């Protein structure tokens, strides 16, 4: 939408891009607060209010008269959207037995990947054909209907939610005091640091190394999402063959092979396959971390999953910052090679820790 926003508000690309930053910053920070809210007032109820709040934020974006109003609307949308996915994960943790939970979380991953792929395409298409305002209006209608249905579900089945009366800070301290929770949060931060840094600079690498246009490079990287989508459908089959340690090992190995291949081989067909493998491998590893995040603290599950999301976001922010610094001194090929090795070690270390986790409970 950035080009449309530039023309509509007569601003440069940097100012238009602040609409992305406003959403992302609010989304990252507010995740930390929705978990304790879900533990205190009920996860499904808080998800419903967050969804309705996000609908209002998108209506405000639709009606924005200047770039400053749009920035505020995007911040509200990001702040409220932060309460949807993490609390959904926590609610799955409350409602689904541990032996089936990874499969269900994989389906959630598939839904979010589908939404991301479709949203990227639809946002640009609607902005080009009709108006960027129409895109926000459609989002607000979908969120409004979803929020109303979720709220009705929360009222119809109040017994689904387990309420916790603890204070926010006490809940967080309780989670962090658990040794296994600290392990999962640390591994998640490292994973976010490596994996999201690679994804951020992957289009630039393919553009420069393979020699394709940036628009085509973006489509190539889209195979990363396709890889995640395929994993979400294959998770049930893999669960019958591999344990959690096997998932962590497989994820790290696929990521390493994919990124080392991308760094060393600049043939387009090979890069297509490597992007698919990187997406598949990331979601294998990340899904295993999600599973453990839902079990870090069953009493304060909402808080635990919020800390998990914040760790991922913090790792992503640190990684992209460090990646930009490294690229001033080296090439994208070298950066992807180092990331591949880092993810191999991360997956392997988590696999070993999973095998010895009883002593860390």
N, C-alpha and C positions, 0 to 999 in steps of 0.2 A: 504493500500500500504506500510505501514511502514516496514514490514519484507522484502519486495522486495527492498526498498530503502537502508536498512541496508546492504543487500548483494551486491547491485550494487555499492555503494560508500564506502564500508568497514568502516561504522560508527556505533556507538552504537545507541540504541533506542532513547535516549535523543536527540541526534543530528538529527536523522531522524524526530522526532516529531516537531522539530523547523519549518519544512515545513508547519505544521498546524498552528503554532503560527504566522508565518510570514503572512500567508493569513488572519487569523482572526484579527490580530492587524491592518493591513492595511485596511481591510474591515470595521472595526468599526470606525476608525478615519476618513476615507474619506467620509463616509456617510454624515457627517456634511457639506461637501463642494459641493456635487452634487446637493443638494436641491436648493441652490441659483443659481447654474449654470443652472438648469432646468428652474427656474423662469426667468432668464435673456435671455437665448438663445433658449428656447423651450424644453419641457420635452421629446417629442418623439425624437427629434434630438439628445439630450444628451444621451438618452437611447441607440440610435443606435451607437454613437461613443464609449460609455462605453462598449457595447457588442463587438464591433470590437477590442477595446483595450484589452479586456479580452481574445479574441481569440489569439491575438499576445502574450499575457502572457503565454498562454497554449502551443503555438508553442515553445516559449523559454524554457518552462519546458521540452517539448519533446526532445529538442536538448541539454539540459544541460550536460556538460562534467564533472561537479563535484558538490558537495553538495552546495557550495557557489553560483554557478550559479542557481541552482534549488531554493535556498532560495530567491534570487532576483526575479526570474520568478514568484514564488508563491506570493511574495509581490505585484508585478505588477498586477497579476491576482486578488488578493483580493481588491486592490485599485480600479480597474476598475469595478469589479463585484458590488462594493458598489453603483454604479449608476443605477442599473437595477431595483431591486424590490421596493425600496422606491419611485422612480420616477414613476414607473408603478402605484403604489397606488395613487400618486398625480394626474397622468393623468386620472385615473378612477374617482377621485374626480371632475376633470374639466369636464368630458364627460358624467357622469351618474347622473341622478337625485337622490337626497338624499333618496327618498323613496325606490329606487331599489339598492342603492349603497351597502348596507350590503350584499345582495345576491351576487352581482358581486365580492365583496371583498372576500366572502367565497369561490367562485370559484377559485380566485387567491390563496387563502390558500390551496385549494385542489391540485392545480397545483404544488405549492412549496413542499407540503408534498409528493406527488407522486415523484417529482424529487429527494427529499432527500432519500426516501426509495430505489428507483431504483438506484440512484447514489452510495449509500453505497454498494449495492450488486454488481453492475456492476464494480465499481472501483476495488474491491477485486477480482472478478472473472476474469476480463481481465488481471490483474497483475499476477494472478496465472497461467492462461492458456497460455497467450502470453507474454506480457511485460507491465510494468507500463508505459513505454513510449507510447505505443499504446493507453492507456486510455486517456492520455493528448492530443494525436493527434486527437482522436475521438471528444473530447470536443471542441478542437479548430475548427474543421470542422463544427460542429453543431452551435457554436457561430458565426463563420464567415458567414454562410448562414443566420442565424437569424438576425445578425447585418445589412447585406446587404438589407434584406427584410424590416427591420424596417426603415433603412435610405431612402429607396425608398418610403415608406409610409409617412415619414416626409416631403419629397419633394413634394409628390403628394397632400398632404392635409396640407399646411402651416397654414391655418386658424384655425386648431384644437387647436393650442397652443396659450395661452395668455402670452405675454411677459411682464416682469416687468423690469423697468429700475433702480430700487433701488440698492444701494450698498449691498454687502453681509452682513456686520455687521448690517446695518440699518434694513435689512429684518429680521434678527434673533431677534433683539431688539424689533421690531414691534410685532413679534409673541409672545415673552415671556411677553410683557407688557399686553397681553390679559389674564384676570383672568382665563377664562375657559381653555385656553391653558396650563397654569401653573398647573391646576388641572389634566388634562389628562396626562401631562408629568410626574407629580409626581406619579400618580397611575400606569403608565406604568413602571416607574423605580422600584416601589415596586413589581409589578407583575413579572418583569424580575428577581428581586432578589430572590423571593420565588420559582417561577416555574422552572427556569433553574437550580437553585441549586438542587432541587429535582431530576430533570432529570439527572443531572451530576452524582449524587451518587446512583441513583436507581439500575443500574446493580450490583454495589458492594453490596447493601443491599440485593437484591434477591439472589446473590451468597452466601452471608454469612448466611442470615436468612432462606432461603428455602433450601439451600444446593445443588444448581445446578451449573454446570460448567459455567465459565464466557461467553463462546460462546453461551450457551443456555440462560443465563441471558440476553444477548444482544437481542436475538430473542424475549424474553418475553417483553422487553421494546419496541420492534418494534410495539407492539400493541398500544402503545401511539400514534404513527403515524397513525395507522389504525383508531383509534378513531377520530383523526382530519380529516381524509379523509371522514369518514362516516358523520361527522358534515357538511363538505362542501356540501354534497349532500342533507342533511336534513335541511339546513339553510332556504330554501325557505318555507318549511312547518312550521318551528318554527316561522318564521316572521309573519305568519298569526295568531299565538297564543299569542306571547309575544312581549312586547315593549322593548326598549333598557334597561330600568331598570330591566325588567324581565330576559333579557339575562345575565346581570351582576350578578344578584342574583343566577340564575341557574348555571352559570359557577363557581362561588365561592363555592356553595353548593356541586356540583359534585366533585370539586377538594378536598374539605375538606373530604367528605365521602371516596373518593378513597385513599387519603394519610393516613388517620386515619386507614382505613382497612389494607393498606399495612404495617403500623407500628405495628398493633396488631395481624394480622392473617398471619401465615407463611405457609399456604396451597397453593400449586402451582396453582390449578384451580381458587382459589379466587384471587390470585395475578394477574392472567391473566385478569380477569374481571376488577380488580381495575386499572390496567395499561390502559386498553381500556377506562374506565371511566375518568381517569385523562387526557388522550389525548383529549377526547370529551369535557370535562369541560374547559380545557385550551383554546381550540380554540373558544368555545362559548364566554368566557370572552375576549380573545384577539381580536377576530373579532369585538366586540363592541368597544373596544379601537381604533382599526384601523379606524372604521367608524368615530369616533369623531376626530381622528387625521386629517382626510381629510377635516374636516370642521372647524378646529381651526382658520385658517386664509385663507379664499378663495383667497385673493389677492396674498399672498405669500405661496401658497399651497405646492410647492416643498420644500421650506425651513422648513415649519411646519412638513411635514412628515419625513424629514431628522432628525429634532430634536427629533421626536418620536422614530425613529430607534436608534438614539444615546442614548436616555434615556433607552431604552430596553437593549442595549448593556452594558451600564454603570451599570445598575441594575444587569445584569447577572454577570459581573466581580466582583462586590462587594459581591454579594450573594455567589458565589462559594468560594471566599476567606474567608468569614466569616464561611461558612459551613465547610471548611477544619479545621478552628480553633476550631469550636465546636466539631468536630469529635475526636479531641484529648482528649476531656473531657467527651464525651457521646457517645451513640450508634447511628447507622443509623436509628433505629426504633424511637428513641426520636426526632431525627432531622426531620424525615418525619411527625411525629405527630405535631411538632411546625409549620412546613411549611403548613400543612393542615389547622390549626387554622388561620395562618396568611393570607392565601388565602381566607378563609371564610370571615374574617374581610375586606379584600381588596375588594372583590366582593360586599359585603353588603354596604360598605362605598361608593363605586362608584355608586351603585344603588340609594342610598339616594341623592347623589350629582346630578345625572342625573335628578331626580325628581324636584330639585330646581335650575337647571342650568340657568334659565332665568336671575336670579339675578347675575350670574357670567359672563355673556357675555361681 
